[in-house]
Amino acid sequence: MTFSLRLTADLILALAARAIGARRDHPLILQLSIDDVLDSAFASQTASGQETANGFSQPLAARLSQNRSPIIWITGSEPLEHPHVARFTNAIAASGRHIFLETSGASLKPRLHEFQPSSRFYFVIRLDGRNPSGDLRGARPAELRTGLEALRMGRLAGFFTCARLVLRPDMASGELEELHAEVCKLDVDGFMITYAPLFPGLATETGRLRRRLLNRRWALLSSLLDVVAPPAALRSCPERERSPLPESQRDSLGEGAEAG
């Protein structure tokens, strides 16, 4: 596994800016719901006829230009079901921002050709490890098969791919570690480990798994997701978007972009 040198450099610059008090109103990860952002943006565009060269409504383009978060994280009910998501992500990546598109992977195959491989674009396949049999070596549930196949397709098509493993309170002991080992066989570019929403009591175990299974960069990215603003349309309130950065993260990018 690798962590892009370009992403490493941009995160180092963003962390340095925060350390000296600059851009503290801009989160390191700006998380957007595709349902809120593009539905409202393209509805506005249709009504007003205002459009930028990238095809976005002018209000959306202006808001994105005002926020300098190095990473744009796209989530939602299922981003790949939105007709404009490829145009949106391709344009953001071309503008110099890093795009992480989180999906179950179920709709990836028919839409893969719409996306452009880029050093700034990642497909993130969400895997929550739920397996009724409790044995990943046995029959895989449909969701897991779909996610693994999406990672394989994205990788073969030349995209950066990573898996987001979600710890749940109903998971058997060691199940997430087994899932990590299974995904490692696909030679993905990285992993993030987070806990299921509404279960902050899993934070300690999540931290242990990050230290055990991830390198420092992917562990940092995982921890940034813990404190990221909730998915929503771009907002102007700086207090809602300002999130504290744990002390332990300030030097987490010190070593080279190694595997792990």
C-alpha positions as CSV (number, residue, x, y, z in Angstrom):
1,M,0.0,0.0,0.0
2,T,1.1,3.5,-0.7
3,F,0.2,7.1,0.2
4,S,0.4,9.5,-2.7
5,L,3.4,11.9,-2.4
6,R,1.2,14.7,-3.6
7,L,-1.4,14.0,-0.9
8,T,1.4,13.8,1.7
9,A,2.7,17.2,0.6
10,D,-0.7,18.9,0.6
11,L,-1.5,17.5,4.1
12,I,1.9,18.6,5.4
13,L,1.2,22.2,4.1
14,A,-2.3,22.2,5.6
15,L,-1.0,21.0,9.0
16,A,1.7,23.6,9.0
17,A,-0.8,26.3,8.1
18,R,-3.0,25.2,11.1
19,A,0.0,25.2,13.4
20,I,0.7,28.8,12.7
21,G,-2.9,29.8,13.0
22,A,-3.7,30.2,9.3
23,R,-6.7,28.7,7.6
24,R,-8.1,27.3,10.8
25,D,-11.6,27.9,9.5
26,H,-10.9,25.3,6.7
27,P,-11.1,21.7,7.9
28,L,-8.5,19.3,6.5
29,I,-11.3,17.2,5.1
30,L,-14.4,18.9,3.8
31,Q,-17.1,16.2,3.8
32,L,-20.0,16.8,1.4
33,S,-23.2,14.8,0.8
34,I,-23.8,14.4,-2.9
35,D,-27.5,14.5,-2.2
36,D,-27.3,17.9,-0.7
37,V,-24.6,19.5,-2.8
38,L,-25.4,18.4,-6.4
39,D,-29.1,18.2,-6.1
40,S,-29.4,21.8,-4.9
41,A,-26.6,23.0,-7.2
42,F,-28.0,21.6,-10.4
43,A,-31.5,22.6,-9.5
44,S,-30.3,26.2,-9.0
45,Q,-28.3,26.0,-12.3
46,T,-31.4,24.8,-14.2
47,A,-33.5,27.6,-12.7
48,S,-31.1,30.4,-13.2
49,G,-29.1,29.3,-16.3
50,Q,-25.9,30.3,-14.5
51,E,-23.1,27.8,-15.3
52,T,-19.3,27.8,-15.0
53,A,-16.9,26.2,-17.5
54,N,-17.0,23.0,-15.5
55,G,-20.8,22.8,-15.6
56,F,-21.3,23.7,-12.0
57,S,-23.7,26.4,-10.9
58,Q,-21.8,29.6,-10.1
59,P,-22.8,29.6,-6.4
60,L,-21.3,26.1,-5.9
61,A,-18.1,27.0,-7.8
62,A,-17.7,30.1,-5.7
63,R,-18.2,28.3,-2.4
64,L,-15.7,25.6,-3.3
65,S,-13.1,28.3,-4.3
66,Q,-13.6,30.0,-0.9
67,N,-12.9,26.8,1.1
68,R,-9.3,25.6,0.8
69,S,-9.6,22.2,2.5
70,P,-7.0,19.9,0.7
71,I,-9.4,16.9,0.7
72,I,-13.0,16.9,-0.5
73,W,-14.8,13.8,0.8
74,I,-17.9,12.9,-1.2
75,T,-20.5,10.7,0.5
76,G,-24.3,10.4,0.6
77,S,-26.9,7.7,0.2
78,E,-25.1,6.4,-2.8
79,P,-23.0,8.9,-4.8
80,L,-22.7,6.7,-7.9
81,E,-26.5,6.9,-8.4
82,H,-26.2,10.7,-9.0
83,P,-26.1,11.5,-12.7
84,H,-23.6,14.4,-12.3
85,V,-21.2,12.8,-9.8
86,A,-18.5,11.9,-12.4
87,R,-18.4,15.4,-13.9
88,F,-18.2,16.9,-10.4
89,T,-15.4,14.8,-9.1
90,N,-13.4,15.0,-12.4
91,A,-13.5,18.7,-12.3
92,I,-12.6,19.0,-8.6
93,A,-9.6,16.7,-9.1
94,A,-8.5,18.7,-12.1
95,S,-8.7,21.9,-10.0
96,G,-5.9,20.6,-7.7
97,R,-8.0,19.3,-4.8
98,H,-8.0,15.7,-3.6
99,I,-11.2,13.8,-4.1
100,F,-12.3,10.8,-2.1
101,L,-15.5,9.3,-3.4
102,E,-17.1,6.9,-0.9
103,T,-19.4,4.2,-2.3
104,S,-20.6,0.7,-1.7
105,G,-19.3,-0.1,-5.2
106,A,-22.7,-1.6,-6.3
107,S,-23.1,0.8,-9.2
108,L,-19.4,1.1,-10.1
109,K,-19.2,-1.2,-13.1
110,P,-21.6,0.7,-15.5
111,R,-20.2,4.1,-14.5
112,L,-16.5,3.5,-14.3
113,H,-15.8,4.8,-17.8
114,E,-17.1,8.2,-16.8
115,F,-14.3,8.9,-14.3
116,Q,-10.8,9.9,-15.1
117,P,-7.8,8.3,-13.2
118,S,-5.9,11.0,-11.4
119,S,-3.2,11.2,-8.7
120,R,-5.8,13.3,-6.8
121,F,-8.8,10.9,-7.1
122,Y,-9.6,7.9,-4.9
123,F,-12.4,5.5,-5.0
124,V,-13.2,4.6,-1.3
125,I,-15.2,1.4,-0.9
126,R,-17.0,1.2,2.4
127,L,-16.9,-2.2,4.1
128,D,-18.5,-2.7,7.5
129,G,-17.6,-6.3,7.9
130,R,-21.0,-7.6,8.6
131,N,-21.0,-11.3,7.9
132,P,-23.8,-13.5,9.3
133,S,-21.6,-16.5,9.1
134,G,-18.8,-14.8,11.1
135,D,-16.3,-16.5,8.8
136,L,-14.8,-14.6,5.9
137,R,-13.4,-17.9,4.5
138,G,-16.9,-19.2,4.0
139,A,-19.7,-17.9,1.8
140,R,-19.3,-14.1,1.5
141,P,-22.3,-11.9,1.9
142,A,-23.4,-10.1,-1.2
143,E,-22.3,-6.7,0.1
144,L,-18.8,-7.9,0.8
145,R,-18.5,-9.6,-2.6
146,T,-19.7,-6.4,-4.3
147,G,-17.2,-4.2,-2.4
148,L,-14.3,-6.5,-3.1
149,E,-15.2,-6.7,-6.8
150,A,-15.4,-2.9,-6.9
151,L,-11.9,-2.5,-5.4
152,R,-10.6,-5.0,-8.0
153,M,-12.2,-3.2,-10.9
154,G,-11.1,0.2,-9.8
155,R,-7.5,-1.0,-9.3
156,L,-7.4,-2.7,-12.8
157,A,-8.8,0.5,-14.4
158,G,-5.8,2.5,-13.0
159,F,-7.6,4.3,-10.2
160,F,-6.3,4.8,-6.6
161,T,-8.4,2.6,-4.4
162,C,-8.8,2.3,-0.7
163,A,-11.1,0.5,1.7
164,R,-12.9,2.1,4.6
165,L,-13.4,-0.5,7.3
166,V,-16.1,0.3,9.8
167,L,-16.0,-1.2,13.3
168,R,-19.5,-2.0,14.6
169,P,-20.6,-3.1,18.1
170,D,-22.0,-6.3,16.7
171,M,-18.8,-7.5,15.0
172,A,-17.1,-10.6,16.3
173,S,-13.7,-10.3,17.9
174,G,-11.0,-10.2,15.2
175,E,-13.5,-9.9,12.3
176,L,-12.3,-6.5,11.2
177,E,-8.7,-7.8,11.2
178,E,-9.8,-10.7,9.0
179,L,-11.5,-8.3,6.7
180,H,-8.3,-6.2,6.5
181,A,-6.3,-9.3,5.6
182,E,-8.9,-10.2,2.9
183,V,-8.7,-6.8,1.2
184,C,-4.9,-6.8,1.4
185,K,-4.9,-9.5,-1.2
186,L,-6.3,-7.0,-3.8
187,D,-3.2,-4.7,-3.4
188,V,-5.3,-1.7,-2.7
189,D,-3.6,1.7,-2.1
190,G,-4.8,2.2,1.4
191,F,-7.1,1.7,4.3
192,M,-9.1,3.7,6.7
193,I,-10.5,2.3,9.9
194,T,-13.4,4.2,11.6
195,Y,-16.2,3.3,14.0
196,A,-19.9,3.2,13.2
197,P,-21.7,6.5,13.8
198,L,-23.4,6.8,17.2
199,F,-21.0,4.4,18.9
200,P,-18.1,6.6,20.2
201,G,-17.5,3.9,22.8
202,L,-15.7,2.0,20.0
203,A,-13.0,4.8,19.7
204,T,-10.5,3.0,21.9
205,E,-10.7,-0.3,20.0
206,T,-10.6,1.6,16.7
207,G,-7.4,3.3,17.8
208,R,-5.8,0.0,18.7
209,L,-6.7,-1.4,15.3
210,R,-5.3,1.6,13.5
211,R,-2.0,1.2,15.3
212,R,-1.9,-2.5,14.5
213,L,-3.0,-2.5,10.9
214,L,-2.3,0.9,9.4
215,N,0.7,3.0,8.7
216,R,0.9,6.5,10.1
217,R,-0.5,8.3,7.1
218,W,-3.6,6.2,6.7
219,A,-4.1,6.2,10.5
220,L,-4.0,10.0,10.4
221,L,-6.5,10.2,7.6
222,S,-8.8,7.8,9.6
223,S,-8.6,10.0,12.7
224,L,-9.3,13.1,10.7
225,L,-12.6,11.5,9.6
226,D,-13.5,11.1,13.3
227,V,-13.6,14.9,13.7
228,V,-14.7,15.9,10.3
229,A,-17.8,18.1,9.9
230,P,-20.9,16.1,9.2
231,P,-21.8,15.7,5.5
232,A,-23.8,18.6,4.3
233,A,-23.9,21.3,1.7
234,L,-21.1,23.8,2.0
235,R,-21.7,26.1,4.9
236,S,-20.5,29.5,5.8
237,C,-20.4,29.1,9.6
238,P,-16.7,28.7,10.6
239,E,-17.4,27.5,14.1
240,R,-19.2,24.4,12.8
241,E,-16.4,23.6,10.4
242,R,-13.5,24.2,12.8
243,S,-12.5,20.8,14.4
244,P,-9.7,20.2,16.9
245,L,-6.7,18.4,15.8
246,P,-5.3,15.9,18.4
247,E,-1.7,16.7,19.5
248,S,-0.5,13.3,18.4
249,Q,-1.4,14.1,14.7
250,R,0.9,17.1,14.3
251,D,4.0,15.0,13.4
252,S,2.2,12.0,11.9
253,L,3.6,12.8,8.4
254,G,7.2,12.8,9.4
255,E,8.4,9.7,7.5
256,G,8.4,8.9,3.8
257,A,5.4,7.7,1.9
258,E,6.0,4.1,2.7
259,A,3.8,1.0,2.3
260,G,1.6,-0.3,5.1
